[in-house]
Amino acid sequence: MKTYKKIICLLLAAFSCNAFSFSEQPYNQGYSPERDPFSDFELAVKDAQKNNTTVLLILGGDWCVWCHKLSSFMKKEDSVRERWDETFTTMKVNVSEENYNDEFLSYLPELQGYPFFVMINVEREIVGKKDTGSLESMWGGYSVSEFNQFIERWSDYNNSVKE
């Protein structure tokens, strides 16, 4: 019986770890200095083409408090995360002392804080950028209504592109 309980606990722990991920792709599971953003980007574009979504880069790192708040927010807000996954193919890009990814970042707009969003269409054109400070609530976290408005704008963009 103890073994059975341990297995259930392990399965629940594994599920809850994945629950806050944007989706289960290697390119968005964390801010790893070892990952190659150019290879990850090619995979993300292929997935975006398949799913009719916009690639959304999240630039940040494990050192970034607001990056952790973003992950916690997505874990907690199921409806926001579901709409997010329908609208974006998310790719995390590490920016840290271990690896600034200077070459990859040289193709992107100037960063305006962390986490920072860059939206790219399937033709590999930058179509938007977002300082996430405007998505914060006045209570020290992220705002559901601000995120919903942001997602709606990009959902409309995706729909206009496929028409």
PyMOL commands that place a pseudoatom at each C-alpha (Angstrom):
pseudoatom trace, name=CA, resn=MET, resi=1, chain=A, elem=C, hetatm=0, pos=[0.000, 0.000, 0.000]
pseudoatom trace, name=CA, resn=LYS, resi=2, chain=A, elem=C, hetatm=0, pos=[2.864, 2.397, 0.793]
pseudoatom trace, name=CA, resn=THR, resi=3, chain=A, elem=C, hetatm=0, pos=[4.387, 1.761, -2.629]
pseudoatom trace, name=CA, resn=TYR, resi=4, chain=A, elem=C, hetatm=0, pos=[1.040, 2.531, -4.277]
pseudoatom trace, name=CA, resn=LYS, resi=5, chain=A, elem=C, hetatm=0, pos=[0.793, 5.845, -2.384]
pseudoatom trace, name=CA, resn=LYS, resi=6, chain=A, elem=C, hetatm=0, pos=[4.360, 6.757, -3.354]
pseudoatom trace, name=CA, resn=ILE, resi=7, chain=A, elem=C, hetatm=0, pos=[3.613, 6.129, -7.020]
pseudoatom trace, name=CA, resn=ILE, resi=8, chain=A, elem=C, hetatm=0, pos=[0.483, 8.287, -6.884]
pseudoatom trace, name=CA, resn=CYS, resi=9, chain=A, elem=C, hetatm=0, pos=[2.415, 11.077, -5.128]
pseudoatom trace, name=CA, resn=LEU, resi=10, chain=A, elem=C, hetatm=0, pos=[5.171, 10.933, -7.751]
pseudoatom trace, name=CA, resn=LEU, resi=11, chain=A, elem=C, hetatm=0, pos=[2.640, 11.058, -10.585]
pseudoatom trace, name=CA, resn=LEU, resi=12, chain=A, elem=C, hetatm=0, pos=[0.841, 14.009, -9.006]
pseudoatom trace, name=CA, resn=ALA, resi=13, chain=A, elem=C, hetatm=0, pos=[4.134, 15.832, -8.478]
pseudoatom trace, name=CA, resn=ALA, resi=14, chain=A, elem=C, hetatm=0, pos=[5.147, 15.255, -12.092]
pseudoatom trace, name=CA, resn=PHE, resi=15, chain=A, elem=C, hetatm=0, pos=[1.760, 16.472, -13.330]
pseudoatom trace, name=CA, resn=SER, resi=16, chain=A, elem=C, hetatm=0, pos=[1.839, 19.596, -11.179]
pseudoatom trace, name=CA, resn=CYS, resi=17, chain=A, elem=C, hetatm=0, pos=[5.351, 20.475, -12.420]
pseudoatom trace, name=CA, resn=ASN, resi=18, chain=A, elem=C, hetatm=0, pos=[4.114, 20.360, -16.005]
pseudoatom trace, name=CA, resn=ALA, resi=19, chain=A, elem=C, hetatm=0, pos=[0.872, 22.152, -15.186]
pseudoatom trace, name=CA, resn=PHE, resi=20, chain=A, elem=C, hetatm=0, pos=[2.552, 25.530, -14.964]
pseudoatom trace, name=CA, resn=SER, resi=21, chain=A, elem=C, hetatm=0, pos=[4.567, 25.081, -18.149]
pseudoatom trace, name=CA, resn=PHE, resi=22, chain=A, elem=C, hetatm=0, pos=[3.219, 26.948, -21.137]
pseudoatom trace, name=CA, resn=SER, resi=23, chain=A, elem=C, hetatm=0, pos=[3.267, 23.654, -23.029]
pseudoatom trace, name=CA, resn=GLU, resi=24, chain=A, elem=C, hetatm=0, pos=[5.431, 20.596, -23.000]
pseudoatom trace, name=CA, resn=GLN, resi=25, chain=A, elem=C, hetatm=0, pos=[8.112, 21.558, -25.496]
pseudoatom trace, name=CA, resn=PRO, resi=26, chain=A, elem=C, hetatm=0, pos=[11.833, 21.532, -24.707]
pseudoatom trace, name=CA, resn=TYR, resi=27, chain=A, elem=C, hetatm=0, pos=[12.181, 25.142, -25.850]
pseudoatom trace, name=CA, resn=ASN, resi=28, chain=A, elem=C, hetatm=0, pos=[9.905, 26.523, -23.151]
pseudoatom trace, name=CA, resn=GLN, resi=29, chain=A, elem=C, hetatm=0, pos=[10.615, 24.458, -20.065]
pseudoatom trace, name=CA, resn=GLY, resi=30, chain=A, elem=C, hetatm=0, pos=[13.065, 26.838, -18.452]
pseudoatom trace, name=CA, resn=TYR, resi=31, chain=A, elem=C, hetatm=0, pos=[15.813, 29.379, -18.865]
pseudoatom trace, name=CA, resn=SER, resi=32, chain=A, elem=C, hetatm=0, pos=[18.761, 27.130, -19.615]
pseudoatom trace, name=CA, resn=PRO, resi=33, chain=A, elem=C, hetatm=0, pos=[22.116, 28.723, -20.480]
pseudoatom trace, name=CA, resn=GLU, resi=34, chain=A, elem=C, hetatm=0, pos=[22.982, 25.541, -22.416]
pseudoatom trace, name=CA, resn=ARG, resi=35, chain=A, elem=C, hetatm=0, pos=[20.080, 25.722, -24.875]
pseudoatom trace, name=CA, resn=ASP, resi=36, chain=A, elem=C, hetatm=0, pos=[20.680, 26.955, -28.419]
pseudoatom trace, name=CA, resn=PRO, resi=37, chain=A, elem=C, hetatm=0, pos=[18.072, 29.670, -29.086]
pseudoatom trace, name=CA, resn=PHE, resi=38, chain=A, elem=C, hetatm=0, pos=[18.537, 29.426, -32.867]
pseudoatom trace, name=CA, resn=SER, resi=39, chain=A, elem=C, hetatm=0, pos=[17.640, 25.708, -32.903]
pseudoatom trace, name=CA, resn=ASP, resi=40, chain=A, elem=C, hetatm=0, pos=[14.829, 26.266, -30.410]
pseudoatom trace, name=CA, resn=PHE, resi=41, chain=A, elem=C, hetatm=0, pos=[13.463, 29.078, -32.559]
pseudoatom trace, name=CA, resn=GLU, resi=42, chain=A, elem=C, hetatm=0, pos=[13.275, 26.831, -35.634]
pseudoatom trace, name=CA, resn=LEU, resi=43, chain=A, elem=C, hetatm=0, pos=[11.303, 24.248, -33.626]
pseudoatom trace, name=CA, resn=ALA, resi=44, chain=A, elem=C, hetatm=0, pos=[8.994, 26.947, -32.244]
pseudoatom trace, name=CA, resn=VAL, resi=45, chain=A, elem=C, hetatm=0, pos=[8.300, 28.352, -35.734]
pseudoatom trace, name=CA, resn=LYS, resi=46, chain=A, elem=C, hetatm=0, pos=[7.394, 24.875, -37.026]
pseudoatom trace, name=CA, resn=ASP, resi=47, chain=A, elem=C, hetatm=0, pos=[4.983, 24.407, -34.124]
pseudoatom trace, name=CA, resn=ALA, resi=48, chain=A, elem=C, hetatm=0, pos=[3.508, 27.885, -34.664]
pseudoatom trace, name=CA, resn=GLN, resi=49, chain=A, elem=C, hetatm=0, pos=[2.912, 27.108, -38.354]
pseudoatom trace, name=CA, resn=LYS, resi=50, chain=A, elem=C, hetatm=0, pos=[1.211, 23.846, -37.440]
pseudoatom trace, name=CA, resn=ASN, resi=51, chain=A, elem=C, hetatm=0, pos=[-0.970, 25.443, -34.736]
pseudoatom trace, name=CA, resn=ASN, resi=52, chain=A, elem=C, hetatm=0, pos=[-1.663, 28.842, -36.360]
pseudoatom trace, name=CA, resn=THR, resi=53, chain=A, elem=C, hetatm=0, pos=[-0.100, 30.720, -33.452]
pseudoatom trace, name=CA, resn=THR, resi=54, chain=A, elem=C, hetatm=0, pos=[2.381, 33.530, -32.997]
pseudoatom trace, name=CA, resn=VAL, resi=55, chain=A, elem=C, hetatm=0, pos=[5.817, 32.724, -31.588]
pseudoatom trace, name=CA, resn=LEU, resi=56, chain=A, elem=C, hetatm=0, pos=[6.252, 34.562, -28.309]
pseudoatom trace, name=CA, resn=LEU, resi=57, chain=A, elem=C, hetatm=0, pos=[9.770, 34.772, -26.923]
pseudoatom trace, name=CA, resn=ILE, resi=58, chain=A, elem=C, hetatm=0, pos=[10.065, 35.294, -23.188]
pseudoatom trace, name=CA, resn=LEU, resi=59, chain=A, elem=C, hetatm=0, pos=[13.473, 36.747, -22.419]
pseudoatom trace, name=CA, resn=GLY, resi=60, chain=A, elem=C, hetatm=0, pos=[14.542, 36.269, -18.838]
pseudoatom trace, name=CA, resn=GLY, resi=61, chain=A, elem=C, hetatm=0, pos=[16.363, 33.949, -16.496]
pseudoatom trace, name=CA, resn=ASP, resi=62, chain=A, elem=C, hetatm=0, pos=[16.223, 31.936, -13.319]
pseudoatom trace, name=CA, resn=TRP, resi=63, chain=A, elem=C, hetatm=0, pos=[17.626, 34.987, -11.512]
pseudoatom trace, name=CA, resn=CYS, resi=64, chain=A, elem=C, hetatm=0, pos=[14.542, 37.048, -12.498]
pseudoatom trace, name=CA, resn=VAL, resi=65, chain=A, elem=C, hetatm=0, pos=[11.929, 37.409, -9.733]
pseudoatom trace, name=CA, resn=TRP, resi=66, chain=A, elem=C, hetatm=0, pos=[9.218, 38.537, -12.182]
pseudoatom trace, name=CA, resn=CYS, resi=67, chain=A, elem=C, hetatm=0, pos=[9.960, 35.540, -14.435]
pseudoatom trace, name=CA, resn=HIS, resi=68, chain=A, elem=C, hetatm=0, pos=[9.147, 33.289, -11.469]
pseudoatom trace, name=CA, resn=LYS, resi=69, chain=A, elem=C, hetatm=0, pos=[6.014, 35.348, -10.756]
pseudoatom trace, name=CA, resn=LEU, resi=70, chain=A, elem=C, hetatm=0, pos=[4.966, 34.849, -14.388]
pseudoatom trace, name=CA, resn=SER, resi=71, chain=A, elem=C, hetatm=0, pos=[5.349, 31.063, -14.092]
pseudoatom trace, name=CA, resn=SER, resi=72, chain=A, elem=C, hetatm=0, pos=[3.379, 31.062, -10.832]
pseudoatom trace, name=CA, resn=PHE, resi=73, chain=A, elem=C, hetatm=0, pos=[0.677, 33.233, -12.385]
pseudoatom trace, name=CA, resn=MET, resi=74, chain=A, elem=C, hetatm=0, pos=[0.287, 30.857, -15.339]
pseudoatom trace, name=CA, resn=LYS, resi=75, chain=A, elem=C, hetatm=0, pos=[0.186, 27.866, -13.003]
pseudoatom trace, name=CA, resn=LYS, resi=76, chain=A, elem=C, hetatm=0, pos=[-2.579, 29.459, -10.946]
pseudoatom trace, name=CA, resn=GLU, resi=77, chain=A, elem=C, hetatm=0, pos=[-4.677, 31.009, -13.736]
pseudoatom trace, name=CA, resn=ASP, resi=78, chain=A, elem=C, hetatm=0, pos=[-5.906, 28.057, -15.824]
pseudoatom trace, name=CA, resn=SER, resi=79, chain=A, elem=C, hetatm=0, pos=[-8.178, 30.102, -18.097]
pseudoatom trace, name=CA, resn=VAL, resi=80, chain=A, elem=C, hetatm=0, pos=[-5.379, 32.549, -18.935]
pseudoatom trace, name=CA, resn=ARG, resi=81, chain=A, elem=C, hetatm=0, pos=[-2.918, 29.717, -19.589]
pseudoatom trace, name=CA, resn=GLU, resi=82, chain=A, elem=C, hetatm=0, pos=[-5.376, 27.880, -21.851]
pseudoatom trace, name=CA, resn=ARG, resi=83, chain=A, elem=C, hetatm=0, pos=[-6.042, 30.986, -23.961]
pseudoatom trace, name=CA, resn=TRP, resi=84, chain=A, elem=C, hetatm=0, pos=[-2.310, 31.723, -23.971]
pseudoatom trace, name=CA, resn=ASP, resi=85, chain=A, elem=C, hetatm=0, pos=[-1.502, 28.254, -25.342]
pseudoatom trace, name=CA, resn=GLU, resi=86, chain=A, elem=C, hetatm=0, pos=[-4.170, 28.643, -28.045]
pseudoatom trace, name=CA, resn=THR, resi=87, chain=A, elem=C, hetatm=0, pos=[-2.650, 31.978, -29.130]
pseudoatom trace, name=CA, resn=PHE, resi=88, chain=A, elem=C, hetatm=0, pos=[1.102, 31.614, -28.681]
pseudoatom trace, name=CA, resn=THR, resi=89, chain=A, elem=C, hetatm=0, pos=[3.904, 29.159, -29.195]
pseudoatom trace, name=CA, resn=THR, resi=90, chain=A, elem=C, hetatm=0, pos=[6.078, 30.185, -26.278]
pseudoatom trace, name=CA, resn=MET, resi=91, chain=A, elem=C, hetatm=0, pos=[9.862, 29.972, -26.258]
pseudoatom trace, name=CA, resn=LYS, resi=92, chain=A, elem=C, hetatm=0, pos=[11.998, 30.952, -23.286]
pseudoatom trace, name=CA, resn=VAL, resi=93, chain=A, elem=C, hetatm=0, pos=[15.367, 32.573, -23.971]
pseudoatom trace, name=CA, resn=ASN, resi=94, chain=A, elem=C, hetatm=0, pos=[17.962, 32.665, -21.222]
pseudoatom trace, name=CA, resn=VAL, resi=95, chain=A, elem=C, hetatm=0, pos=[19.643, 36.010, -20.569]
pseudoatom trace, name=CA, resn=SER, resi=96, chain=A, elem=C, hetatm=0, pos=[22.114, 35.600, -17.712]
pseudoatom trace, name=CA, resn=GLU, resi=97, chain=A, elem=C, hetatm=0, pos=[25.739, 35.931, -16.694]
pseudoatom trace, name=CA, resn=GLU, resi=98, chain=A, elem=C, hetatm=0, pos=[26.278, 32.299, -17.752]
pseudoatom trace, name=CA, resn=ASN, resi=99, chain=A, elem=C, hetatm=0, pos=[25.031, 33.039, -21.272]
pseudoatom trace, name=CA, resn=TYR, resi=100, chain=A, elem=C, hetatm=0, pos=[23.669, 36.364, -22.489]
pseudoatom trace, name=CA, resn=ASN, resi=101, chain=A, elem=C, hetatm=0, pos=[22.848, 34.862, -25.909]
pseudoatom trace, name=CA, resn=ASP, resi=102, chain=A, elem=C, hetatm=0, pos=[24.246, 38.056, -27.446]
pseudoatom trace, name=CA, resn=GLU, resi=103, chain=A, elem=C, hetatm=0, pos=[24.141, 36.810, -31.032]
pseudoatom trace, name=CA, resn=PHE, resi=104, chain=A, elem=C, hetatm=0, pos=[20.473, 35.782, -30.798]
pseudoatom trace, name=CA, resn=LEU, resi=105, chain=A, elem=C, hetatm=0, pos=[19.518, 38.988, -28.975]
pseudoatom trace, name=CA, resn=SER, resi=106, chain=A, elem=C, hetatm=0, pos=[21.199, 41.083, -31.675]
pseudoatom trace, name=CA, resn=TYR, resi=107, chain=A, elem=C, hetatm=0, pos=[18.252, 40.220, -33.963]
pseudoatom trace, name=CA, resn=LEU, resi=108, chain=A, elem=C, hetatm=0, pos=[15.659, 41.431, -31.444]
pseudoatom trace, name=CA, resn=PRO, resi=109, chain=A, elem=C, hetatm=0, pos=[14.440, 44.848, -30.272]
pseudoatom trace, name=CA, resn=GLU, resi=110, chain=A, elem=C, hetatm=0, pos=[16.199, 46.418, -27.303]
pseudoatom trace, name=CA, resn=LEU, resi=111, chain=A, elem=C, hetatm=0, pos=[15.047, 44.817, -24.064]
pseudoatom trace, name=CA, resn=GLN, resi=112, chain=A, elem=C, hetatm=0, pos=[13.055, 46.979, -21.690]
pseudoatom trace, name=CA, resn=GLY, resi=113, chain=A, elem=C, hetatm=0, pos=[13.195, 44.902, -18.524]
pseudoatom trace, name=CA, resn=TYR, resi=114, chain=A, elem=C, hetatm=0, pos=[12.571, 41.261, -17.662]
pseudoatom trace, name=CA, resn=PRO, resi=115, chain=A, elem=C, hetatm=0, pos=[10.656, 39.243, -18.483]
pseudoatom trace, name=CA, resn=PHE, resi=116, chain=A, elem=C, hetatm=0, pos=[10.356, 40.799, -21.918]
pseudoatom trace, name=CA, resn=PHE, resi=117, chain=A, elem=C, hetatm=0, pos=[8.101, 39.491, -24.706]
pseudoatom trace, name=CA, resn=VAL, resi=118, chain=A, elem=C, hetatm=0, pos=[8.885, 39.536, -28.424]
pseudoatom trace, name=CA, resn=MET, resi=119, chain=A, elem=C, hetatm=0, pos=[6.200, 38.338, -30.840]
pseudoatom trace, name=CA, resn=ILE, resi=120, chain=A, elem=C, hetatm=0, pos=[7.269, 36.849, -34.170]
pseudoatom trace, name=CA, resn=ASN, resi=121, chain=A, elem=C, hetatm=0, pos=[5.064, 35.567, -36.983]
pseudoatom trace, name=CA, resn=VAL, resi=122, chain=A, elem=C, hetatm=0, pos=[5.640, 32.327, -38.884]
pseudoatom trace, name=CA, resn=GLU, resi=123, chain=A, elem=C, hetatm=0, pos=[7.439, 34.285, -41.624]
pseudoatom trace, name=CA, resn=ARG, resi=124, chain=A, elem=C, hetatm=0, pos=[10.035, 35.070, -38.913]
pseudoatom trace, name=CA, resn=GLU, resi=125, chain=A, elem=C, hetatm=0, pos=[9.124, 38.783, -38.805]
pseudoatom trace, name=CA, resn=ILE, resi=126, chain=A, elem=C, hetatm=0, pos=[9.014, 40.634, -35.500]
pseudoatom trace, name=CA, resn=VAL, resi=127, chain=A, elem=C, hetatm=0, pos=[5.417, 41.816, -35.168]
pseudoatom trace, name=CA, resn=GLY, resi=128, chain=A, elem=C, hetatm=0, pos=[5.429, 43.096, -31.595]
pseudoatom trace, name=CA, resn=LYS, resi=129, chain=A, elem=C, hetatm=0, pos=[7.218, 43.531, -28.304]
pseudoatom trace, name=CA, resn=LYS, resi=130, chain=A, elem=C, hetatm=0, pos=[5.947, 43.952, -24.766]
pseudoatom trace, name=CA, resn=ASP, resi=131, chain=A, elem=C, hetatm=0, pos=[7.401, 45.198, -21.528]
pseudoatom trace, name=CA, resn=THR, resi=132, chain=A, elem=C, hetatm=0, pos=[5.584, 43.001, -19.021]
pseudoatom trace, name=CA, resn=GLY, resi=133, chain=A, elem=C, hetatm=0, pos=[5.395, 45.807, -16.472]
pseudoatom trace, name=CA, resn=SER, resi=134, chain=A, elem=C, hetatm=0, pos=[2.135, 46.892, -18.108]
pseudoatom trace, name=CA, resn=LEU, resi=135, chain=A, elem=C, hetatm=0, pos=[0.663, 43.440, -17.351]
pseudoatom trace, name=CA, resn=GLU, resi=136, chain=A, elem=C, hetatm=0, pos=[1.214, 43.769, -13.610]
pseudoatom trace, name=CA, resn=SER, resi=137, chain=A, elem=C, hetatm=0, pos=[-1.515, 44.378, -11.072]
pseudoatom trace, name=CA, resn=MET, resi=138, chain=A, elem=C, hetatm=0, pos=[-1.217, 46.978, -8.354]
pseudoatom trace, name=CA, resn=TRP, resi=139, chain=A, elem=C, hetatm=0, pos=[-1.013, 44.150, -5.781]
pseudoatom trace, name=CA, resn=GLY, resi=140, chain=A, elem=C, hetatm=0, pos=[2.437, 42.904, -6.749]
pseudoatom trace, name=CA, resn=GLY, resi=141, chain=A, elem=C, hetatm=0, pos=[1.632, 40.199, -9.279]
pseudoatom trace, name=CA, resn=TYR, resi=142, chain=A, elem=C, hetatm=0, pos=[0.204, 39.942, -12.751]
pseudoatom trace, name=CA, resn=SER, resi=143, chain=A, elem=C, hetatm=0, pos=[-3.300, 41.081, -13.736]
pseudoatom trace, name=CA, resn=VAL, resi=144, chain=A, elem=C, hetatm=0, pos=[-5.752, 38.579, -15.218]
pseudoatom trace, name=CA, resn=SER, resi=145, chain=A, elem=C, hetatm=0, pos=[-7.626, 41.341, -17.053]
pseudoatom trace, name=CA, resn=GLU, resi=146, chain=A, elem=C, hetatm=0, pos=[-4.426, 42.834, -18.524]
pseudoatom trace, name=CA, resn=PHE, resi=147, chain=A, elem=C, hetatm=0, pos=[-3.285, 39.392, -19.676]
pseudoatom trace, name=CA, resn=ASN, resi=148, chain=A, elem=C, hetatm=0, pos=[-6.695, 38.641, -21.182]
pseudoatom trace, name=CA, resn=GLN, resi=149, chain=A, elem=C, hetatm=0, pos=[-6.590, 41.915, -23.150]
pseudoatom trace, name=CA, resn=PHE, resi=150, chain=A, elem=C, hetatm=0, pos=[-3.068, 41.158, -24.346]
pseudoatom trace, name=CA, resn=ILE, resi=151, chain=A, elem=C, hetatm=0, pos=[-4.029, 37.627, -25.412]
pseudoatom trace, name=CA, resn=GLU, resi=152, chain=A, elem=C, hetatm=0, pos=[-7.197, 38.855, -27.146]
pseudoatom trace, name=CA, resn=ARG, resi=153, chain=A, elem=C, hetatm=0, pos=[-5.189, 41.315, -29.238]
pseudoatom trace, name=CA, resn=TRP, resi=154, chain=A, elem=C, hetatm=0, pos=[-2.877, 38.546, -30.434]
pseudoatom trace, name=CA, resn=SER, resi=155, chain=A, elem=C, hetatm=0, pos=[-5.702, 36.065, -30.933]
pseudoatom trace, name=CA, resn=ASP, resi=156, chain=A, elem=C, hetatm=0, pos=[-7.307, 38.633, -33.257]
pseudoatom trace, name=CA, resn=TYR, resi=157, chain=A, elem=C, hetatm=0, pos=[-3.960, 39.015, -35.032]
pseudoatom trace, name=CA, resn=ASN, resi=158, chain=A, elem=C, hetatm=0, pos=[-3.701, 35.235, -35.558]
pseudoatom trace, name=CA, resn=ASN, resi=159, chain=A, elem=C, hetatm=0, pos=[-7.250, 35.118, -36.934]
pseudoatom trace, name=CA, resn=SER, resi=160, chain=A, elem=C, hetatm=0, pos=[-6.578, 37.986, -39.352]
pseudoatom trace, name=CA, resn=VAL, resi=161, chain=A, elem=C, hetatm=0, pos=[-3.423, 36.290, -40.650]
pseudoatom trace, name=CA, resn=LYS, resi=162, chain=A, elem=C, hetatm=0, pos=[-5.162, 33.004, -41.462]
pseudoatom trace, name=CA, resn=GLU, resi=163, chain=A, elem=C, hetatm=0, pos=[-8.000, 34.678, -43.399]
for i in range(1, 163): cmd.bond("trace and resi %d" % i, "trace and resi %d" % (i + 1))
show_as sticks, trace
zoom trace
